[in-house]
Amino acid sequence: DIQMTQSPSSLSASVGDRVTITCRASHSISTYLNWYQQIPGKAPRLLIYAASTLQPGVPSRFSGSGSGTDFTLTISSLQPEDFATYYCQQSYSALMYTFGQGTKLEIK
Amino acid sequence: QVQLQQWGAGLLKPSETLSLSCSVYGGSLSGYHWSWIRQPPGRGLEWIGKISQSGSSNYNPSLKSRVTISIDMSRKNFSLKLYSVTAADTAVYYCVRGVEMATIGFNWFDPWGQGVLVTVSS
């Protein structure tokens, strides 16, 4: 299986801050990397697919980058509704999808 | 806009069979794959398995011996059965649509069902 490791596991930040979350794959996955946002009590929501393509309807303050084994999700200016848990997911191995453990973004 | 509506029993005893179904509204089942993903309370996401419109399925090896996913194209729904459940199977279960870019194989999960909490307790 391809293991996905996110860092940090939790993060405190303020409204207006720029925030970066990192995801590392145990094997090269090209750009087969997706990012999801989960608000407590809700289902996850797709933010970014193929490492850097913004899902329609997602605010442009979200961006993704990376290839191979190292990826980042950046929120350029945090808004109150962005405080949530973020997950990366590899889709390189289509027979066994795996997620990172999540990064919980909290208000400072 | 495609929406997924899922349902099933929320409380099971150990050794029973978990059975969930998911209906697809506002879109076709054709051209996509359909997955189940679970999330134990306070923990991360685990992919359970997927099925295509043809009925071809793939499962997480850690669950493969206990899982069956089926699809009913005429009723526009797909289902999950997990046999011989234990407390470790307590989780919120999500049904999701898998979208794939045919030419280069990028794929992702969108949308997600609302989730159903399944609790296994004696």
Boltz contact constraints between the chains, C-beta under 6 A:
constraints:
  - contact:
      token1: [A, 34]
      token2: [B, 108]
      max_distance: 6.0
  - contact:
      token1: [A, 43]
      token2: [B, 94]
      max_distance: 6.0
  - contact:
      token1: [A, 43]
      token2: [B, 112]
      max_distance: 6.0
  - contact:
      token1: [A, 43]
      token2: [B, 115]
      max_distance: 6.0
  - contact:
      token1: [A, 44]
      token2: [B, 112]
      max_distance: 6.0
  - contact:
      token1: [A, 46]
      token2: [B, 108]
      max_distance: 6.0
  - contact:
      token1: [A, 46]
      token2: [B, 110]
      max_distance: 6.0
  - contact:
      token1: [A, 49]
      token2: [B, 108]
      max_distance: 6.0
  - contact:
      token1: [A, 50]
      token2: [B, 106]
      max_distance: 6.0
  - contact:
      token1: [A, 87]
      token2: [B, 45]
      max_distance: 6.0
  - contact:
      token1: [A, 91]
      token2: [B, 107]
      max_distance: 6.0
  - contact:
      token1: [A, 95]
      token2: [B, 58]
      max_distance: 6.0
  - contact:
      token1: [A, 97]
      token2: [B, 47]
      max_distance: 6.0
  - contact:
      token1: [A, 99]
      token2: [B, 44]
      max_distance: 6.0
  - contact:
      token1: [A, 99]
      token2: [B, 45]
      max_distance: 6.0
  - contact:
      token1: [A, 101]
      token2: [B, 44]
      max_distance: 6.0
  - contact:
      token1: [A, 102]
      token2: [B, 44]
      max_distance: 6.0
